[in-house]
Amino acid sequence: MPALENYFHYRNLDVSTLKELAARWAPELKFKKGSTHLALDDIRESIAELRFYREHFIKP
């Protein structure tokens, strides 16, 4: 497990946290999720959701 642990940083980014903040602070923003419930699809969808919040919610 130590080899796997090296890939993680002590600061983790939780997409669900951004989703909850956006729901409260910008409720007009909605990300449409699919429903395949396959692991790889869920990972790709989470990356797409994070990208959506970065582009629409967290503006430079």
C-alpha positions as CSV (number, residue, x, y, z in Angstrom):
1,M,0.0,0.0,0.0
2,P,2.8,2.5,0.5
3,A,3.4,2.7,-3.3
4,L,-0.3,3.5,-3.8
5,E,-0.3,6.1,-1.0
6,N,2.4,8.1,-2.8
7,Y,-0.2,9.0,-5.5
8,F,-2.4,10.8,-2.9
9,H,-1.9,14.3,-1.5
10,Y,-2.9,15.3,2.0
11,R,-5.3,17.8,0.4
12,N,-8.1,15.8,-1.3
13,L,-10.6,17.3,-3.6
14,D,-14.1,16.1,-3.1
15,V,-16.4,16.8,-6.1
16,S,-19.4,16.3,-3.8
17,T,-18.3,19.3,-1.8
18,L,-18.2,21.5,-4.8
19,K,-21.6,20.2,-5.9
20,E,-23.1,21.1,-2.5
21,L,-21.6,24.6,-2.5
22,A,-22.8,25.2,-6.0
23,A,-26.3,24.0,-5.1
24,R,-26.4,26.6,-2.3
25,W,-24.6,29.5,-3.8
26,A,-25.5,29.1,-7.5
27,P,-28.6,26.9,-7.6
28,E,-29.1,27.6,-11.3
29,L,-26.0,25.5,-12.1
30,K,-27.0,21.9,-12.7
31,F,-24.7,19.1,-13.9
32,K,-26.6,16.3,-15.6
33,K,-25.2,12.9,-14.6
34,G,-25.7,9.6,-16.4
35,S,-26.6,6.5,-14.6
36,T,-24.5,3.6,-15.9
37,H,-23.1,2.9,-12.4
38,L,-19.9,1.4,-13.9
39,A,-16.7,2.3,-12.0
40,L,-14.8,3.7,-15.0
41,D,-17.8,5.6,-16.2
42,D,-18.3,7.1,-12.7
43,I,-14.7,8.2,-12.6
44,R,-14.9,9.9,-16.0
45,E,-18.2,11.5,-15.0
46,S,-16.7,12.9,-11.8
47,I,-13.9,14.4,-13.8
48,A,-16.4,15.9,-16.2
49,E,-18.4,17.2,-13.3
50,L,-15.3,18.8,-11.7
51,R,-14.5,20.4,-15.1
52,F,-18.1,21.8,-15.3
53,Y,-17.8,23.4,-11.8
54,R,-14.4,24.8,-12.6
55,E,-15.7,26.4,-15.8
56,H,-19.1,27.6,-14.5
57,F,-18.8,28.0,-10.7
58,I,-15.1,28.7,-9.9
59,K,-14.4,31.5,-12.3
60,P,-10.9,33.2,-12.3
